[in-house]
Amino acid sequence: MTAVEFNQMLTNNTEFLKPFAITLTRDNEQAKDLFQETLYRALANREKYNTGTNIKAWLYTIMRNIFINNYRRKAKQNTIFDTTPNEFLISNYQGAVANDAVATINIKEVQAAIHGLPEIFKNPFLLYFDGFKYHEIADMLGEPLGTIKSRIHFARKLLKAQLDRH
């Protein structure tokens, strides 16, 4: 199949994606971004499309996978790890007043610790923190998978040691 034929088939079969994107995201702007990313990925992976298969199902799968991956990245970014030894607070529900000043200081301390890491550990750790998977990081940095895993592990150990000192 030529690029022109593929592009024509793609433009003829994309209208069903817009309502599906809105259903997934429940936000018009995010739906437009998801739709655009889906078309980009379809064009970028044109050679992976098997001629004669259902293009709508192929596009639907691409959109669904992009949405799931983005959702997982956002969920991972919003994960908060509590390493405090005050376990009684976990099971004892009490009203608490938020202290934004302390939270801001802690965030700044963590960010300073991360940026104080040696470059060899900082880059893979930041990518992992942004939600990328180990194999994606290994591909981006051109390093073996085991090397990436160990660098992220050592970055965590260094951060923990540095933050425990404060």
Secondary structure, DSSP 4 states (H G I P E B T S, - for coil): --HHHHHHHHHHT-TTHHHHHHHHHSSHHHHHHHHHHHHHHHHHTGGGSPTTS-HHHHHHHHHHHHHHHHHHHHHHHT------S-THHHHS-------HHHHHHHHHHHHHHHHTS-HHHHHHHHHHHTT--HHHHHHHHT--HHHHHHHHHHHHHHHHHHHHH-
